[in-house]
Amino acid sequence: MITVKIPAAIRACSPVVCVSLPSVGSFEIGERHVIKSTEDGEAHVNGWWTPRACWALVISDPTGAAHLAWWLRAQPARSRETFLADSAALGCDAQTLISVIERASVAADCTRRDLELLRDYAHRVAGVTNG
């Protein structure tokens, strides 16, 4: 299972796993759930309203990958230089990175390497250093 911990990428119907739920229900870390609906800053999962920060988006699920691609597209445009530097840092060319985002955005099949690239790029965009 490949996940990202970018709460803003979680949308209604996102597949998620619990990453921390202090005193909220009896969820096990790694147990897969689906967001039923969302409101500002909170998610409704299996009868509980909890902060989205308690969940990680499962991007190995095509819906989760599409939701992450949506989030990436909703970000302010990165400069060409920054995008090229990000691509190089991730060990790929810019066209490969664009292609992965495009495939994920339509919930197309992505390889494990594609999903890892998508995850690592999203973490760079979000400024997440320990993913």
N, C-alpha and C positions, 0 to 999 in steps of 0.2 A: 504494500500500500504506500503510495506516495502522497504526501500532504504538504500544505503550506499553512503557515500561521499568520494569515493576513485577514483579520476580522472583516475589513471593508469589502473583501471579495466574496463573502458569504451572502448569498441571495436566497429568496424563497425557493424551496426545493433543493437546496444545496446538500450534497452528501457530506457529512461531517463526522469527526471523531472527537471524543472528549479529550482535552489536554489538561484541564483543571476545573474541578467543580467543588470548591470548598463548601461543605455542608449543604449541598443541593442534590438530593436524591441519591440513588445507589448506582450510578453509572460506573462502568469500568473503563479505564483508559484503554483506548484501542477498539472499543466496541463501536460499531458503525451505526450512525443515526442519520435521519434526514430532517432538515429544517422544514417545518410546516408553514411558517410565516415569519416575517421579520418586521420589526419596528426599529426606530432609531436606537442604535446601541444595544438592542437585545434580540435574542432569538428564542423562538418557541420550539422546544424539542421534547417530545414524549411527555407533554403536559407541564413542562417547566419553562418559565421565562428566565433566561440567564444571559449574562453579557456575552456578546459574540467572541470576546477575547478568550472565553473558556473552550472554544472549539477550533479545530483545524479543518481546513477544506481538503477533502479527498480528491486529488486531481487525477488519480489513476482511474476514477470513474469519469466517463465522457462528459457527464453533466457538470461535474466539478471542474474539469479542465476548461469547459466552455465558460463557466462562471469566472474563472481566473483570467481567461483571455478577454472577457468583457471588462473586467476590472483594469487590466493592462491598457486596453483601448480607451478607457475613460480617464486615464491619467493625462496630465498636461504633456504635450509633445516634448520629447527629449531632443536635445540638439543632435545634429548629425554626428558631430564629434563624440558626444557622450555615448550615443547608440553604437558607433563603431568601436569605441573603447570597451563598452560592455560586452559586445560580441567577441572581441579579441580576448578579453579576460575569461570568458566562458569557453574559449577554445573552438569557436566556430566563426563563420563569416556572417555578415549582416543578413544576407539573403536566406541563409538557413534558419536564423532566428525568426525572421519575418514569416517564413513558411510554416514553422512550428506554431506560431501564434495564430496564423490563418487556419491551419488544420484544427487546432484546439477550439477555435471560435465557432466552428460548425460541428463540434462534437465528433469529428472524424477520428478514426483509429490513429493513435500516436504510439510510437515505440517507447519503451522504458527510457531510452536515452533522450527522446524528444521531451518526455515529461520531466525528466531531471533538468534538462536545459530550461524548460518553461519555469520550473520551480526556482532554479538558481537566478534566472533573470528577474522573476517577480520579487525575489528577496532583495536583489540589488536595487530595483525601483523603489521598494518599500523601505529600504534602509535596514532590513533585518539582517543581523550579522550572525546569529546563531540558529537560524531557521528551525 
